[in-house]
Amino acid sequence: MITTTELAQVLFVTPLQPSDELSPAQIRSAVDERLCACGGDPSWCAAYVAQEAGDHPETYAPRMRWALAAVAGAYEPVAA
């Protein structure tokens, strides 16, 4: 099972932008595509995120906050 943090790291490395108006389906699709491109290994994305945090600390925190909020909304259980 992939955690919310891992999903956010995967979303972080997609070309999607916080300024895009994205549906939950678009977010899930982008995460699925990136995960497939990484062979299903979210640790590849985590390594890239760590590199970006070091290289661009001024943009890391806002983008990660966006990614966490986006995946939380995109993957929240649907109320019955």
C-alpha positions as a Markdown table, in Angstrom:
| # | Residue | x | y | z |
|---|---|---|---|---|
| 1 | Met | 0.0 | 0.0 | 0.0 |
| 2 | Ile | 1.3 | 3.4 | -1.0 |
| 3 | Thr | 1.1 | 6.2 | 1.6 |
| 4 | Thr | -0.2 | 9.7 | 1.0 |
| 5 | Thr | 3.3 | 11.0 | 1.4 |
| 6 | Glu | 4.6 | 8.6 | -1.3 |
| 7 | Leu | 1.7 | 9.6 | -3.6 |
| 8 | Ala | 2.6 | 13.3 | -3.0 |
| 9 | Gln | 6.2 | 12.6 | -3.9 |
| 10 | Val | 5.1 | 10.9 | -7.2 |
| 11 | Leu | 2.8 | 13.8 | -8.0 |
| 12 | Phe | 5.6 | 16.3 | -7.2 |
| 13 | Val | 7.7 | 14.9 | -10.0 |
| 14 | Thr | 4.9 | 15.1 | -12.6 |
| 15 | Pro | 4.7 | 18.1 | -15.0 |
| 16 | Leu | 1.4 | 19.1 | -13.4 |
| 17 | Gln | 1.4 | 22.6 | -11.8 |
| 18 | Pro | -0.5 | 23.9 | -8.7 |
| 19 | Ser | -1.9 | 26.6 | -11.0 |
| 20 | Asp | -3.6 | 24.0 | -13.2 |
| 21 | Glu | -7.3 | 23.4 | -12.5 |
| 22 | Leu | -7.1 | 19.6 | -12.0 |
| 23 | Ser | -9.8 | 17.1 | -11.3 |
| 24 | Pro | -9.2 | 14.2 | -8.9 |
| 25 | Ala | -9.2 | 11.9 | -11.9 |
| 26 | Gln | -6.5 | 13.9 | -13.7 |
| 27 | Ile | -4.3 | 13.8 | -10.5 |
| 28 | Arg | -4.8 | 10.0 | -10.1 |
| 29 | Ser | -4.0 | 9.5 | -13.8 |
| 30 | Ala | -0.8 | 11.5 | -13.6 |
| 31 | Val | 0.3 | 9.7 | -10.5 |
| 32 | Asp | -0.4 | 6.3 | -12.1 |
| 33 | Glu | 1.5 | 7.2 | -15.3 |
| 34 | Arg | 4.5 | 8.4 | -13.3 |
| 35 | Leu | 4.5 | 5.4 | -11.1 |
| 36 | Cys | 4.4 | 3.1 | -14.1 |
| 37 | Ala | 7.3 | 5.1 | -15.7 |
| 38 | Cys | 9.3 | 4.5 | -12.4 |
| 39 | Gly | 8.5 | 0.7 | -12.5 |
| 40 | Gly | 6.1 | 1.1 | -9.7 |
| 41 | Asp | 8.8 | 2.2 | -7.3 |
| 42 | Pro | 7.9 | 5.4 | -5.4 |
| 43 | Ser | 11.5 | 5.5 | -4.0 |
| 44 | Trp | 12.7 | 6.8 | -7.3 |
| 45 | Cys | 10.4 | 9.7 | -7.0 |
| 46 | Ala | 11.5 | 10.3 | -3.4 |
| 47 | Ala | 15.1 | 10.6 | -4.5 |
| 48 | Tyr | 14.2 | 13.2 | -7.1 |
| 49 | Val | 12.1 | 15.1 | -4.6 |
| 50 | Ala | 15.1 | 15.2 | -2.2 |
| 51 | Gln | 17.3 | 16.5 | -5.0 |
| 52 | Glu | 14.8 | 19.2 | -5.8 |
| 53 | Ala | 14.6 | 20.2 | -2.1 |
| 54 | Gly | 18.3 | 20.7 | -2.0 |
| 55 | Asp | 18.6 | 22.4 | -5.4 |
| 56 | His | 15.5 | 24.6 | -5.1 |
| 57 | Pro | 14.5 | 25.0 | -1.4 |
| 58 | Glu | 12.5 | 28.1 | -2.2 |
| 59 | Thr | 10.0 | 26.2 | -4.4 |
| 60 | Tyr | 10.1 | 22.8 | -2.6 |
| 61 | Ala | 7.8 | 23.6 | 0.3 |
| 62 | Pro | 5.0 | 25.2 | -1.6 |
| 63 | Arg | 5.0 | 22.5 | -4.2 |
| 64 | Met | 5.0 | 19.7 | -1.7 |
| 65 | Arg | 2.2 | 21.3 | 0.3 |
| 66 | Trp | 0.2 | 21.4 | -3.0 |
| 67 | Ala | 1.1 | 17.8 | -3.8 |
| 68 | Leu | 0.0 | 16.6 | -0.4 |
| 69 | Ala | -3.3 | 18.5 | -0.5 |
| 70 | Ala | -3.9 | 17.4 | -4.1 |
| 71 | Val | -3.5 | 13.7 | -3.4 |
| 72 | Ala | -5.4 | 13.9 | -0.2 |
| 73 | Gly | -8.3 | 15.3 | -2.2 |
| 74 | Ala | -7.9 | 13.0 | -5.1 |
| 75 | Tyr | -7.6 | 9.8 | -3.1 |
| 76 | Glu | -10.0 | 10.5 | -0.2 |
| 77 | Pro | -12.7 | 7.8 | 0.2 |
| 78 | Val | -16.0 | 8.7 | -1.4 |
| 79 | Ala | -18.8 | 9.0 | 1.1 |
| 80 | Ala | -21.5 | 6.4 | 0.7 |
